Amino acid sequence: MDEKLLRLLKAHFHEYPRPWTETTRFRRDLKADSLDLLEILCDIEREFRLFIPEEEMALIQTVTEMDEMIVSWRRRGRRRD
């Protein structure tokens, strides 16, 4: 898992008491609501210099899925300049 992503998520969900795993789920485990997910989307776009459509972000359920999507977005050249 990308260390920048993990650091970003830990900062946002700093009160999550359990160890982070690849299967940590945003809504179920982290109790993320739509505002949390929108804030994370903005942070990811800024940190990784990417453009991520909200529709795609809405499909992501786990930390691993988010990590894989960031890799995919980078490959597809969804860079934001």
C-alpha positions in Angstrom: 0.0 0.0 0.0 1.2 3.5 -0.8 2.7 5.2 2.3 1.4 8.6 1.2 -2.1 7.2 1.0 -1.9 5.4 4.3 -0.6 8.6 6.0 -3.4 10.7 4.5 -6.1 8.2 5.6 -4.6 7.9 9.1 -4.6 11.7 9.4 -8.3 11.9 8.4 -9.4 8.9 10.5 -7.0 9.4 13.4 -9.5 8.0 15.9 -9.7 4.6 14.2 -8.7 2.2 17.1 -7.7 -0.9 15.1 -4.7 -1.7 12.9 -5.1 -0.7 9.3 -5.4 -3.6 7.0 -5.9 -4.0 3.2 -9.5 -4.9 3.9 -10.4 -1.9 6.1 -13.7 -0.7 4.7 -14.5 3.0 4.6 -18.1 3.0 5.5 -18.3 -0.1 7.7 -15.0 0.1 9.6 -14.1 3.8 9.5 -17.8 4.9 9.7 -17.1 7.3 6.8 -20.0 9.3 5.5 -20.3 11.0 2.1 -18.6 14.2 3.4 -15.6 12.2 4.7 -15.3 10.5 1.3 -15.5 13.9 -0.5 -12.8 15.3 1.8 -10.6 12.2 1.1 -11.2 12.6 -2.6 -10.0 16.2 -2.5 -6.9 15.3 -0.4 -6.0 12.5 -2.8 -6.4 14.7 -5.8 -4.1 17.3 -4.2 -1.5 14.9 -2.8 -1.2 12.7 -5.9 -2.0 15.5 -8.5 -4.8 13.5 -10.0 -8.3 14.1 -11.3 -10.7 11.5 -9.9 -14.4 11.5 -11.0 -16.7 11.3 -7.9 -18.6 8.5 -9.6 -15.5 6.3 -9.6 -14.6 7.3 -6.0 -18.1 6.2 -4.9 -17.3 2.6 -6.1 -14.4 2.3 -3.7 -15.1 0.3 -0.5 -11.7 -0.7 0.9 -8.3 0.8 1.4 -6.8 -1.7 -1.1 -9.4 -0.7 -3.7 -8.4 2.9 -3.3 -4.7 2.1 -3.6 -5.4 0.1 -6.8 -7.5 2.9 -8.2 -4.8 5.5 -7.6 -2.3 3.2 -9.5 -4.8 2.8 -12.3 -5.5 6.6 -12.5 -1.8 7.3 -12.7 -1.4 4.8 -15.5 -4.3 6.3 -17.4 -2.7 9.7 -17.2 -5.3 11.4 -15.1 -2.8 13.9 -13.9 -3.9 17.3 -12.8 -1.4 20.1 -13.6 
